[in-house]
Amino acid sequence: FRSVGVWAFALLLAACAGGPPAPDWQVEAHGALERSIRAGLRGDARVAASEFARARAQTASTGRPDWVARVELVRCAVQVASLDVGPCAGFEPLRTDAPPAERAYEAYLAGRIAAEQIALLPAGQRAVAQALTARAGDTVAASLDPALLRRIEDPFSRLVAAGVVAQAGRANAAVAEIAVETASNEGWRRPLLAWLEVQRRAAEAAGDTAAASALARRIALVTGEARRP
């Protein structure tokens, strides 16, 4: 499993690093958070919830609201990558005590990042955030260069960025194609199904019944609803 990015695991990475043994809470939280992300992306909600609860409880044992806020944001990032639109509910009770970087990342996940917050984001997400706040005259630019997504090497971070673009109402056909390709290559069913459905609806809206039917068959294949003749 590829890392979800240094930012997400910054407080937990010591569990895998050299040097003195990491505290038990750190080792257990690290493993549980990884398992939660895996399960969430493959669409196993029960395992994802169970492992997340374990990771959060271990992190909360430190009494550090900033660390717990970061763990909550990881769960929200999985939701955004899968186009599960909604507020980052677990973060809200922690907002008052969350550092500026965590508040900036929450705003980014919601697709409402402010220009002055961009420097606080993980490095890999800044170019997309910059594009979302860029203006042409007095109007926010409508199009997003899909190359910005392709430059994000980590597949999970790339899907998070694509989800943010969708949250901001700036997703286009190229963004959807990159998201589908990324999720498909990784075998991540939950975001794959969400983005395939975006493509299917776009094809229907354009009157392309052949493409819509092909996408419906692909969705059925992923969900297991496809049947052999």
Phi, psi and omega per residue, in radians:
F1 nan 2.278 -3.141
R2 -1.421 2.541 -3.109
S3 -1.032 2.563 3.058
V4 -1.416 0.103 3.095
G5 2.044 2.590 -3.104
V6 -1.032 -0.668 -3.096
W7 -1.043 -0.817 -3.038
A8 -1.104 -0.643 -3.069
F9 -1.880 0.284 -3.051
A10 -0.979 -0.695 -3.090
L11 -1.410 -0.173 -3.059
L12 -1.999 -0.213 -3.022
L13 -1.073 -0.457 -3.131
A14 -1.064 -0.325 3.114
A15 -1.136 -0.399 -3.114
C16 -1.937 -0.059 -3.048
A17 -1.555 2.961 3.082
G18 -1.336 -3.081 -3.140
G19 1.663 -2.822 -3.105
P20 -1.044 2.603 3.117
P21 -0.995 2.417 3.119
A22 -1.291 2.672 3.069
P23 -1.038 2.667 -3.115
D24 -0.981 -0.724 -3.095
W25 -1.047 -0.652 -3.078
Q26 -1.207 -0.769 3.114
V27 -1.081 -0.820 -3.092
E28 -1.208 -0.678 3.130
A29 -1.158 -0.710 -3.141
H30 -1.047 -0.884 -3.120
G31 -1.118 -0.738 -3.118
A32 -1.161 -0.670 -3.133
L33 -1.174 -0.724 3.075
E34 -1.059 -0.798 -3.140
R35 -1.121 -0.627 3.102
S36 -1.115 -0.755 3.136
I37 -1.119 -0.798 3.110
R38 -0.965 -0.887 -3.089
A39 -1.131 -0.700 3.138
G40 -1.085 -0.712 -3.115
L41 -1.286 -0.497 3.107
R42 -1.564 -0.026 3.040
G43 1.551 0.312 3.107
D44 -1.651 1.506 -3.004
A45 -1.122 -0.654 -3.091
R46 -1.111 -0.853 -3.138
V47 -1.167 -0.715 -3.140
A48 -1.024 -0.783 -3.123
A49 -1.170 -0.717 -3.127
S50 -1.133 -0.803 -3.125
E51 -1.217 -0.621 3.105
F52 -1.129 -0.757 3.132
A53 -1.021 -0.668 3.119
R54 -1.158 -0.795 -3.140
A55 -1.097 -0.723 -3.124
R56 -1.181 -0.737 -3.134
A57 -1.105 -0.720 3.124
Q58 -1.121 -0.730 -3.136
T59 -1.220 -0.682 3.134
A60 -1.139 -0.388 3.131
S61 -1.122 -0.266 3.101
T62 -1.433 -0.280 -3.079
G63 1.251 0.361 -3.108
R64 -1.831 1.758 -3.132
P65 -1.091 -0.501 3.138
D66 -1.180 -0.680 3.122
W67 -1.227 -0.713 3.116
V68 -1.129 -0.664 3.095
A69 -1.038 -0.696 -3.134
R70 -1.162 -0.680 3.087
V71 -1.113 -0.739 3.100
E72 -1.065 -0.662 -3.130
L73 -1.185 -0.520 3.066
V74 -1.097 -0.781 3.109
R75 -1.073 -0.723 3.131
C76 -1.149 -0.578 3.099
A77 -1.124 -0.678 3.073
V78 -1.071 -0.719 3.123
Q79 -1.120 -0.762 -3.140
V80 -1.124 -0.719 3.117
A81 -1.055 -0.474 -3.113
S82 -1.757 0.225 3.128
L83 1.052 0.512 3.061
D84 -1.492 1.518 -2.983
V85 -1.314 2.358 3.105
G86 2.817 2.937 3.135
P87 -1.191 2.724 3.085
C88 -1.476 1.401 -2.942
A89 -1.055 -0.696 -3.103
G90 -1.169 -0.347 -3.129
F91 -1.420 -0.531 -2.991
E92 -0.982 -0.790 3.132
P93 -1.139 -0.272 -3.087
L94 -1.800 -0.069 -3.016
R95 -0.988 -0.761 -3.073
T96 -1.010 -0.663 -3.079
D97 -1.716 0.033 -3.116
A98 -1.394 2.427 3.094
P99 -1.162 2.877 -3.131
P100 -0.982 -0.628 -3.123
A101 -1.120 -0.685 3.120
E102 -1.206 -0.692 3.107
R103 -1.151 -0.619 3.101
A104 -1.154 -0.728 -3.119
Y105 -1.176 -0.639 3.084
E106 -1.106 -0.725 3.109
A107 -1.125 -0.680 3.104
Y108 -1.094 -0.806 3.136
L109 -1.055 -0.535 3.137
A110 -1.443 -0.062 3.132
G111 1.311 0.448 -3.122
R112 -2.327 0.658 3.141
I113 -1.143 2.434 3.070
A114 -1.642 2.637 -3.075
A115 -0.981 -0.660 -3.089
E116 -1.276 -0.192 3.132
Q117 -1.627 -0.212 -2.997
I118 -1.030 -0.699 -3.118
A119 -1.100 -0.318 -3.135
L120 -1.510 -0.146 -3.089
L121 -1.401 2.835 2.980
P122 -0.985 2.498 -3.032
A123 -0.952 -0.686 -3.075
G124 -1.185 -0.280 -3.093
Q125 -1.765 -0.127 -2.991
R126 -1.194 -0.654 -3.102
A127 -1.122 -0.730 3.102
V128 -1.137 -0.771 3.118
A129 -1.058 -0.705 3.119
Q130 -1.083 -0.732 3.135
A131 -1.139 -0.608 -3.131
L132 -1.232 -0.418 3.140
T133 -1.765 -0.117 -3.127
A134 -1.145 2.524 -3.110
R135 -2.145 2.502 3.020
A136 -1.916 1.813 -3.002
G137 1.210 -2.158 3.117
D138 -1.799 0.163 -3.068
T139 -2.079 2.400 3.064
V140 -1.113 2.276 -3.108
A141 -1.011 2.366 -3.036
A142 -1.410 -0.626 -3.028
S143 -1.643 2.599 3.091
L144 -2.078 2.278 3.132
D145 -1.209 1.999 -3.110
P146 -1.099 -0.335 3.114
A147 -1.074 -0.463 3.117
L148 -1.101 -0.622 3.096
L149 -1.269 -0.729 -3.103
R150 -1.140 -0.414 3.128
R151 -1.323 -0.219 3.106
I152 -1.428 1.949 -3.005
E153 -1.251 -0.718 -3.100
D154 -1.274 2.167 -3.066
P155 -1.100 -0.661 3.123
F156 -1.141 -0.790 3.114
S157 -1.064 -0.631 3.115
R158 -1.125 -0.736 3.118
L159 -1.200 -0.641 3.068
V160 -1.061 -0.792 3.135
A161 -1.078 -0.721 3.107
A162 -1.092 -0.712 3.100
G163 -1.125 -0.665 3.091
V164 -1.105 -0.748 3.109
V165 -1.042 -0.719 3.096
A166 -1.139 -0.729 3.113
Q167 -1.023 -0.618 -3.117
A168 -1.447 0.017 3.140
G169 1.281 0.464 -3.062
R170 -2.039 0.170 -3.129
A171 -1.325 2.415 3.076
N172 -2.218 -3.018 -3.081
A173 -1.059 -0.661 -3.119
A174 -1.178 -0.698 3.102
V175 -1.094 -0.785 3.132
A176 -1.073 -0.710 -3.123
E177 -1.131 -0.726 3.109
I178 -1.110 -0.741 -3.140
A179 -1.127 -0.757 3.117
V180 -1.103 -0.787 -3.141
E181 -1.063 -0.763 -3.125
T182 -1.126 -0.879 -3.119
A183 -1.118 -0.666 3.128
S184 -1.129 -0.801 -3.136
N185 -1.055 -0.582 -3.107
E186 -1.564 -0.185 -3.087
G187 1.244 0.540 -3.119
W188 -1.637 1.677 -2.981
R189 -1.101 -0.725 -3.031
R190 -1.073 -0.963 3.102
P191 -1.172 -0.555 3.129
L192 -1.063 -0.831 3.139
L193 -1.097 -0.689 -3.134
A194 -1.097 -0.781 -3.100
W195 -1.333 -0.560 3.033
L196 -1.094 -0.660 3.103
E197 -1.152 -0.642 3.048
V198 -1.041 -0.799 3.128
Q199 -1.126 -0.725 -3.121
R200 -1.082 -0.782 3.139
R201 -1.135 -0.651 3.106
A202 -1.127 -0.714 3.116
A203 -1.117 -0.736 3.100
E204 -1.083 -0.770 -3.128
A205 -1.100 -0.550 3.141
A206 -1.485 -0.051 -3.130
G207 1.353 0.273 -3.134
D208 -1.593 1.456 -3.055
T209 -1.167 -0.570 3.139
A210 -1.133 -0.804 3.128
A211 -1.152 -0.710 3.134
A212 -1.087 -0.706 3.125
S213 -1.169 -0.719 3.120
A214 -1.100 -0.706 3.127
L215 -1.197 -0.642 3.092
A216 -1.111 -0.666 3.104
R217 -1.167 -0.645 3.124
R218 -1.177 -0.707 3.091
I219 -1.067 -0.765 3.121
A220 -1.082 -0.627 3.116
L221 -1.119 -0.759 -3.118
V222 -1.185 -0.681 -3.103
T223 -1.402 -0.200 -3.124
G224 1.523 0.143 -3.132
E225 -1.478 -0.204 3.113
A226 -1.209 2.438 -3.133
R227 -2.137 2.463 3.061
R228 -1.238 2.574 3.121
P229 -1.184 nan nan
